[in-house]
């Protein structure tokens, strides 16, 4: 388990302001923000609509770049396993 830090909450607010996903899916953005702030290299997710989606990843990483955070890779289990 990873803690939700003030930095993660702030980063999630930046994602929200950039309208990375619709408002009702903000928990997905907090998930990403926590991983980014903990310097995780990748998220593996079945959530292809809001997370493991190249367009969303591009938008997430644009926010990360703007606020000095590292890039995040988000892939499906199939991509990671090479299936």
Residue, then its C-alpha position, 0 to 999 in steps of 0.5 A: x500500500x502506498x500513502x496518498x501524500x499531499x504531493x499526490x493530491x496536488x498532482x491529481x488536482x493538476x490532472x483534473x484541471x487538465x481534464x485528463x479524464x471525466x470528473x467522475x473518474x478522478x480516483x483513476x487520476x489519484x491512482x496515477x498521481x500516487x504512483x508518479x509521486x512514489x517514482x514508480x516506473x509503470x502502472x499495469x491496468x486493465x482499465x483501457x478506457x481511462x488509464x492504459x490508453x495512449x491518448x490518456x497517457x500522453x495527457x498525463x505525461x504532459x501534466x507530469x512534464x509541466x510540473x516536473x514529475x517523471x513520465x509514467x508508462x501505463x500498459x495492459x497486462x497483455x502488453x507487459x507479458x508480450x501476448 
